Amino acid sequence: MRGNRRRDTKPELAVRRLIHAAGLRYRVDFAPIGGRSRADIVFTRARVAIYIDGCFWHGCPIHATYPKRNSDYWLPKLQRNVERDRETDARLQLAGWKVLRFWEHESPEDVAATIAAEVSTPPLDDHSASA
């Protein structure tokens, strides 16, 4: 498992390049509310945490495969990853964060467009414009 990267995976880098080129600035491999979970990309001001999940490790409904060897070890481990993802989502949402999860097989362009739409700054309201 040492060969599996925690950060800077190819899908993550592809998305980060696109959103950076769009002028968005973010934190990488950052824990939004502390604890074990570190989001791949975080927009602290917008309170948006983004995870780009690997199909094998996070149980993609389309591409997930399950090992035949040593399945007594692997199946509970992989299931716990999925459970932990749901717990993390719930904790972040309770703390006021928006959680966006994408699969590694999704188009980086589509992912970047969704992220940009979510974190784009809203127009100024009348009170702040007059200050």
N, C-alpha and C positions, 0 to 999 in steps of 0.2 A: 504494500500500500504506500510505501515511501515514494513511488514513482507518480503517484496521483497528486497533482498540484492543488493547493488550496486557493491560490489566486493566480491571475495572469494566464488563464486558460485561453486557448485559441478563440472560442466563441466570445468570451468576455473581452478580450483585446479587440476583436473586430467591432463589437458594440461600442466600446470605449473610444475607439478612434473616430467613429462616426459622430457620437454625441459631443466629443471634444471639438471636432471640426465644425459642428453646428453652434459652437460658442458656449456650450454648457460646461460648467465647472462642478466638480464633485469630489468626494472622498472615496478612496479605494480600500477594500478589506477593512471595513470600519464597523464597530459594534454600536448601533444607534442608541441602545438603552443599556449597554453593559451586558454582562453575562457571556454565555458561550457563543451565541450566534453572531457572526460577523457577516454583514451584507457585502455583496460583491461591489456594488456601487451605491453611494449614499448622497443624497441631496439634503444637507442638514437644515437649511432655511425652509425648504419646501416640505420637509419631513417626509421624504420618500425614500424607501429602502428597496433596492433592486437585487434580486437573486437570479442568476443564470444557472439553472440546475442541470447536472449531467443526467442523461437518460438512465444509465445503469444505477447510479447511486441514489437517485431520488424517485425511481419507479415510474418512469414515463409510461403512460397508457398505450403509446404506439410502439416504442422501441425497447422497453425494458426486457431484459433477459435475466434468467435466474440460473445460477450455477447448479449443475447436477452433482458435482463433487463437493463434499463437505457442506451439503445443503443445510444440515442441522445448525451449522455456524452462520452461514450466509443469509438464509431467509429471515431469521429474526433480526439480524443486523440491518438488512436493507429495509425491513418493515419499520424498525425503530427510526431510521432516517426520515421516512415519510411522516411518522407520528411527530417527530421533533420539528419538522417543517411546519406542520399545522399548529403546534404549540407556539412556535416562534411567531407565526402570522398573528395568532390571537393576542399574544403579549404586546406586539408592536401596535396592533390596531387599538388595543385598550389604552396604550400610551399616546394615542393620537397620530400615529404614523400610517401612511399609505404604503402597502406592500405590493410590489409588482414582481411576479415570478414568471420566468420564461424558460423554455427548454433549450438545450444546446443546439438542437436541430432547427430551431426557428431562424428565419432569415434575419441577419443582423440589421438590414435596412428597415424591416418591419418593426423590429424590437426598438431600434433607435427612434423611429418615428413615434411609436407609442410613448416612449420615455419623454421625448421632447414635448409632446402634447400634454403630458401629465405635469411636467415641472415648469412649463412656460409661465412667466410671471403674469398675474392677472392685471388688468388695467387699473390705474390709480382711481381711488374713489374721490368724491368731491372734497372731503376733509383734508386729505393729504396734498391735493393739488393746490389748495389755497395757502398752504403753509410756506 
